[in-house]
Amino acid sequence: METNQYMEMFLDESREHLQSLNDGLLGLENDPEDLSVLNEIFRNAHTLKGMSATMGYTKTAELTHDMENLLDMLRKEQLKVSSEIIDVIFKCVDSLQEMIENIGNGESEDLVDVSELVRMVNAIAKGESVAPQAGPAAGGEKAAAEAPASDMPEGCELNDTDLMVVREAKNSGLIPYWVHVEIADTCLLKSARSYMVMNVLDELGDVIKSIPPAQDLEQEKFEHSFDVCLVTDAEAKRVEEGVTAISEISAVKVTEITLEGAKKEQAPAAPAAKEAPAAKAEAKPAAAAKPAAKAPASNNAKHDKKAHVAGQSVRVDIEKLDTLMNLVGELVTNKVRLEQIGMTHRLTELTETLEQMDRVTTDLQSVVMKVRMVPVSQVFNRFPRMVRDLAKELNKDINLTIEGEDTELDRTVIDEIGDPLMHLLRNSLDHGVEHPDEREAKGKPRTGEVGLIARHEGNNVVIMVTDDGAGINADKIRNKAVEKGMISRDEADALPDADAVRLIFLPGFSTAEQITDVSGRGVGMDVVRSKIESLGGHVDVETKIDEGSVFKIKLPLTLAIIQAMLVKVQDEMYAIPLGSIDSTINITPDDIKTVQNKEVIVIRGQIIPITRLNEVLSVPRGSEATDEDDIFVVVVHVGDHKIGIVVDNLIGQQEIVIKTLGKLLSGLKMLAGATILGDGHVAMILDVSALM
């Protein structure tokens, strides 16, 4: 079968299942008795195995199958959940992740050596549960050899291993079926139809075998029919209806596998010497019969719901959304141009039409923006596993709390904030939270608390990384900065504690005494600041000794279409993002004071430095001189810091579409991008952080 057309879907869904496996394993580690979490982990592993096998990635399918066997033993309480088993399963998930990424990069899954991992998984299984099952397994194999299954379609055979799986399924209350599927003679894509059938059957239960094998189905090496051995709790009618619903399926026959002969041979399997334990073992499944019967129904209900939702949603390439956003941006630009023409020529009919167009354009823009918005959980979900592994490496007890994961951000922002957040979390775990003994000596709980919090604040999203650790010692930061030659001793002593702490954002700064895998190379916090500022955001830190630290990131909701204030300097037009503007005021030359050779103004008792935009940007003087008796100042802020920007004139507020400057002009400071105005002229967008 031509799998390229399904590759993107396979990769996306595989990554989702791997993320769910990570989350589930973390939950199981916290509560080993939670059977529902274990069932969900098993289902994700099983689905991933089926998808990999269908796509022809046998090594991925085999590793998942071995992992699935281990999970099944945990479900059946043949093994007890332990940290050793959790660690091994985590390693399996990591290897699967690497294999999936290799496949996504066009490389072979065989690049990942999993032989040692498979040996570990099998060793755990054999050491804990193979010996007690030796009797039944042997008996089962004998039965399989002596008694063929009844009611099997002609040409369909199950080997000893398949029969043992079918038998165990029947003992668990599940029903094994042979599903015979015939595809219409007129069907042009038999492989696609077989893939869809396999997906439907995989949702209903467990596919044990297909005749011909899955690989032959993928490569269309079959006529117009094939058979599948399915184990499920669903009725035959439901299986038949599920497959029949697929187009170009001409006939479906579902036959239950009875295995009467095999059942009779199973009785001698239990050793007589262990009669009492056997009775006890039988009593337990009997007591759990109701929940066991109920669980599959619940799982099926969940999958039915998911299938319904999936039918109402579409996966869209981000490039197509970018194109759609650009087209909406062009529409906004032309709408503004039409408004200007209407105002200039006073065309009533045009004005009325534009009012309607304005509403439609605004609604369209809103919809496109919402389509591009994704929850920050897409980024947050990767961190619980990282924190767990890093805490083990550092021998620390850490509890990670995540809040506001439903908060939404533009996709372009989401794609960029992963690395900064990872740096901040690693910093909190390594430098912030103390070792358990040290915390206990300070009267703190041995387990440290680290928080990852997201929330909306106006047109921005605030993301905070918090910890209840040792805090940041301002004196230590000053001494390190002086030692590294970043500032002089006099400058360091003159710095307030809050500003001294912010020195950690300087390039190359690190307080770690030794370079480790976690930190100490001085390439963490400056990367965070530069990345966040490149997204039009701001990062700051608040800290208290022995109480902890809070790193606060403030980001714009979107980077595509924003509200801005248009200002004029000489003959040039500039745009200042409205989210950065504190106020606009008119002053006279007498209002400008000089402090330490710098111009400042006083607003409501607060001293605010000012900068003249024409001098900063070296704007050439026009033919018309500006009226010095009427000076316009736009007061902007970044965090708690404010600055006044002196301009020649205020044009007004306008919706603008941000255009990147391109590689040639990407190194320009002070400018964050450009926009095309309604009259066709280009206005540069000021980078307020750089002006600071």
Protein Blocks (a to p, Z undefined) as FASTA:
>chain_A
ZZklmmmmmmmmmmmmmmmmmmmmmmmmmmmmlmklmmmmmmmmmmmmmmmmmnopaklm
mmmmmmmmmmmmmmnopaccdfklmmmmmmmmmmmmmmmmmmmnopafklpccklmmmmm
mmmmmmmmmmmmmmmmmmmmmmmmmmccehiaehiacdfklmmmmmmmmmnopacddddd
dddfklmblmlmmmmmmmmmmmmmccfbdcddfklmmnopacfbccdddddfbdfklmmm
mmmmpghiabdcddddfklmmmmmmmmmpcfklmmmmmmmmmmmmmmmmmmmmmmmmmmm
mmmmmmmmmmmpccddfklmmmmmmmmmmmmmmmmmmmmmmmmnopaklmmmmmmmmmmm
mmmmmmmmmmmpccfklmmmmmmmmmmmmmmmnopacddddehklpccdfklmmmmmmmm
mmmmmmmmmmmmccfklmmmnopafbdcdddddddehjbccdddddfbebpafklmmmmm
mmnomacfklmmmpcfklmmmmmmpghiafbfbdcfkbonopmmmmmmmmmmmnopacdd
dddehkbccddddddfbfkbccdddddehjbccdddfklpmbdcdddfklpcceehiacd
deehiacddddfklmnopacdfbdcdfklccdddddehjbccddddfbdfbdcdddddde
bjmlmmpghiabdcddfkopacddddfklmZZ
